[in-house]
């Protein structure tokens, strides 16, 4: 709902989830990108940059395909 309604006050919660639940966050990365909101897309890219080295390789590949 945060992503769907662009509730920017809760983006810190989305960021926390993506940073600490990399595999479970794959769907959320997709939702951030499909909304075509520049702020949401920047959030997704920032989170990936922070965790890409410690992500599972297959999960990282999927997220990179969505983002790049």
N, C-alpha and C positions, 0 to 999 in steps of 0.2 A: 504493500500500500504506500509505503514511503516513496518508492520509485515511481509507481503509477501516478501518484498525485503530486510528484515533485515537491515533497515536504522537506525542504532544505534544512530545517532545524534538526532533523533526525539523520542527516547524512553522516554525522560522526558515528552513529550506531551502525550504519551500513559499512562504513570504513572499518570499524572494530570487527565486525563479523567477517569481512573479507580478509583481514589480516590474520585472524585467529582460527578460521575455518576454511582453509584454502580449497579443499576438495568439495565441501558442501557449498561453497560459494560460486561454483562454476555457473550454475543457473542464474544466480544474481548478477554476475558479470554480463551475461547475455541480456538480461532485462535492462541493465544500465545502458547498454549499447543500442538496443532496439528502440528506446524512447527518443533517440535523436536529440537529446538535450545536451548541449555542450558541457554544462556543469557536471552532469551525471557521467558523461563519457570521460571527462577529465578525472573524476573520482576513480573510475575503473582503471584508467591508465596509471594513475598515481599508486593505487593499491598493488597492481601487478608489478610495477617497478620495485616496490618495497619487498615483495615476497617471492618474486620469480625464482630466486636461487634456492629457496627452501621448499618450493612446491613440488608435488609429485610430477614427474615428467609428462605423463599423459594428460593430467589435468592442465598443466601449464600450456601444453600444445593446443588444447581445445580453446583455452582462454585467449591465447595469442592469435588464433585464427579469427576469433570474434572481434578482437580489438584492432588488429593490424590490417 
